Amino acid sequence: MPNIFNIFPPFLILLTVIIVILPTIFSVLLRHTLYLYLMNSANKVSRLLTFDSRGQQPQIVDNLEARFRQASLKLEQVNTMALIDGLYSQEKLKFLGISLRCEQWDYFCKALPNLLLAFGLLGTFIGISSNLYSLSQTINQSASDVDNLVSQLQAPLQNMGIAFFTSLIAIACSSIIILINLRCNTNFAKALLISSLEDY
């Protein structure tokens, strides 16, 4: 079995790991965490509806109750849907030490598959550009000797196929993220949480 560093240049492997594989792993873990967070919050709110012991309730319920009390002092009718939407848009999730709003994390997970495809194309174009440069150098040096030219062109042409390595990896990672996004549907979890809050 040939050594992977002989087939793929180390810079291409490093580039692929940094701009494609690591963001994919990050996105998969993030999407799963966000989905579980929203589903757990929705389940806790649903438990409040059954009038069992309140137990540990999500922070969004405390915030909603406080905002509702505040608004009901000033208004005859309170638009609870607007309160819930406003509170959800401010709901934050801390992931790997980074605290952002749930909506921002969700947008990142949805946008990443397209970004990975762009990174894959970037790696392909970098690989093709470097191979075209070495190809032009080979042609300039061996223009008079046709047999020598053919033998020296084989390596750059083989490397041309290797340039598509990052695109293939990016397409595979993008597909994985899309499948995870379908499996861990945060739109469904968000709708369930908002519906539970409305019922509450």
N, C-alpha and C positions, 0 to 999 in steps of 0.2 A: 504494500500500500504506500503510495507516494506521500511525502511530507506535505501537509497543507500549506506550509509557508513557501514551498517550491511552486505550488500551483497558483496560490493567491498571494499577491504582494502584502507584506505586513501592514502597510499604511491603509490598504483597502479593507483589511479585516478590522483594524482599529477604528477606521471611519464608520464602518457598518455597525460595529458594536456600540459606538458612542451615539450616533445619530439615528439609529434604527432600533436595535435590539433593546437597549436600556430604556428608551422612552416607551417601548411596547410593554415591557415588564411593569414599569411605573403605571402606565395607563390601565393595565389589566387589574393590578392591585387596587388602584384608586377607584375604578368603576365598581369593583366588588365591595369595597369598603363603603362607598357612597350608597349603594343599593341596600346593603345591610343596615346602615344608619337610618335611612328613610323608612325601611320596612319595620325596624324595631320601634321607631318613633310612632309610626302609624298603629302598631300593635299596642303600644302603651296607651295611646289615646283611646283606642277601641276598648281597652280594659276599663277606662274611666267611664265609658258609656254603660257598662253593665252594673255600675254602682257597687262593685266590689271595693275592697280597700284600695285607696288611691296608690299606695306603694310609691315607687319612684317614678314621677311623671317627667316627661320631657320639659326642657326649659321653655320651649315654644308655648306650652300650655300656660305656664306662669306668666309669660310675657303677654299672651293673649288675654288672660283674665285681667291683668293690670291695665292694659290698653282699653279693654271693654268697659271697665269701671270708670276710667278716665273719660271715655267718650260718652258714656251714658249720663254723666253729670252735666255735660254740655249740650247733648242732643236728645230729642225725643225718640228718634229711631236711629239705631246704629247699624251701619252697613258692615255686617260681620264678614262678608266675603272680601271687602276691601281691606279690613283689618288683617284677615288671614293671609291674603296675598302680600300685603306689606311686610308682615312678620316673616313669611317664608322667604321673601327676597333678601332678608337680612340674616337668615339662618346660616350659620357657619359650620364647617367641618374642618377639623385639624387632622392633617395627613402628613406623616413624616416630618412633623415640626412646622409645617406650613399651614396657616389658618386662612382659608378663603371661603367665600360664600358658596353654598351648594350649587347655585346656578353657574358660577364660574368654573367649578370643578367639572360639572356636567358638560359645559360647552367645550372645555379642553378635551374631554374624552370623545366628544362627537367630532371635533375638528382634527384630532390626531391622525386618523387614517389617511386623510388627504395630504396632511403634512408629511407623513411617512413616504407616500408616493413621490412627493416632491424631493425629499431627501434621497430617495433611491435613484431618481433621475439625475440628481446632482452628482452622486457617486459615479453613475454611469458616464456622464459627460466628462468628469475629471479623468476617469480611466481611459476613455476614448481620446481625449485631448493629449494625454501623455503618450499614448500609443501612436497617435498620428505624428507626433513630433519625432519619436524614435523611428517610425516608418520613413519619414522624409529624410532623416539622417542616413538611414540604410540605403535608400535609393540614390542619394547624392554620392555616397562612398563607393557603391558597387554598380554604377550605371554602365560601365564598359564590359564587365564580366557577367553575362546573363545567368550562367549556372550558379555562380556565387550569390547573385542577387536573389534567385529563387530560394536558395537554402537560407539566406539571411532574413527573408521576408516571412518565413514560417513562424518564427517566435513572435513578432509583433502582431501577426494575424491571429495567432492563438490567444494572445493577451487581449485582443479585441473582444473575444467571446467572454473572457473573464471580467471585462468591464461591466457586463450586465449582471454580475453577481449581486451588487447592492440593490439593483432594481428588483431582482427576483426575491431577495430577502425582504425588501420593503413591501412588495405585493403580498407575500405570505404573512408578514406581521400585520399589515393593514387588514387582511381578511380575518385574522385571529381577533383583532380588536373589534371589528364589526360583529363577529359572532358573539363575543363577550357582551357587547353593547345590546345585542338582541336578547341574550340570556338574562342579563342583569338590567332590565328595562327600568331606568330611573324615572321615565315619564309616568309609568304605571305606579311606581312607588310614591311619587310626588302626588299624583291624583288621589291615591288611597289615603295619604296623610292629610291632604287638604279636605277630602270628603269626611274623614274622621273628625277633623277639627270643626268642620261645619256642623256635623251632628252633635258634637259636644257643646 
